[in-house]
Amino acid sequence: MASTTANEPAHTTFAKENFSKSGPSPSLSPFSRLYDRARPSYPPSAISHILSTLPFPSSPSNRATIVELGSGTGLFTRALLSHPDTRGKVKKIVCVEPSEGMREGFEKATLGGAFGWAGQGEGVEEGGVEVECVEGTFEDVPVGDGSEDMVVCAQAFHWTGSNPLPAVRSIARILRPSAPWALIWNLEDRSVPWIAQLRDAYEQFEAGTPQYRLGLWKTMWDQEAYWDVFGEMEKTEFTWMKEVTEQGAVDRVFSKSYITALSDDERAKLETKLREIIQRGDGKKWIDEKAGTFEYDYTTDLFIARRK
């Protein structure tokens, strides 16, 4: 079970428990490996933009240390590690994740992969990138004050809900002066009719969870406490698509925490509706109709600010 802490917001406990269900271990739940299998990665152009905010190091020894908050199973981490510019700029990535199931998924899918980096406690050859995954939250990050060259939150910061300032203060605490803070989200593209219909079918089950599209996290910009430590956030949008099958599109929906929380009967009814929408396919663009693959369109929103 996911651990809880005193005074933890209800939506934080909800996320930890239900994302653990979609983690990798059959011993944790029947939703084995669902999140890691179904969720999309991130466009290389967005990774390039993030890395461009780091200065190029004068030597391998002074490459950057990055903290990734809410790292999940490592989807963003792997996209970062796969990018050709990362080894030249990044020495270490500290991935912080509150969910036990997600951390287990990270260990298997990311640290157990073949990208040529070392895990916690292992030596790193010159030019390599060290990666570790540790337990923590936005508000409780186990690194020192002013010690980090960048903080990234991928598909995660909306879980701060309408009270993001404790997380803002925590992120400000660990960043060096002038260091960047990046927020990035993938969002299914509503301009495509069948995707809009899909979202209408599943978003009704959000049950008050603080989803990115609701923008509750943006209340930080109304607070002087944000502007005391950070400057203006620059937004960049990227459009792209992922090749999927019908099952892949259904799995994408079922990887959401609030869908994981539904009863078996509710999920069965929802699945029937999702498949009807996908099969009708209003505006669907086939990649290979014989193989059953088609385009799943996304927009990726990237926000970047700097520590004052």
Buried (B, 14 or more C-beta within 10 A) or exposed (E): EBEEEEEBBEBBBBBBBBBBBBBBBEEBBEBBBBBBBBBBBBBBEBBEBBBEBBEEBEEBEEBBBBBBBBBBBBBBBBBBBBBEBBBEBBBBBBBBBBBBBBBBBBBBBBBEBEBEBBBEEEEBEEEBBBBBBBEBBBBEBEBEEEBBBBBBBBBBBBBBBBEBBBBBBBBBBBBBEEBBBBBBBBBBBBEBBBBBBBBEBBBEBBEEBBBBEBEBBBBBEEEEEBEEBBBEBEEBEBEBBBEBBBEBBBBBBBBBBBBBBBEEEEBEEBBEBBBEBBEEBEEBEEEEEEEEBBBBBBBBBBBBBBBE
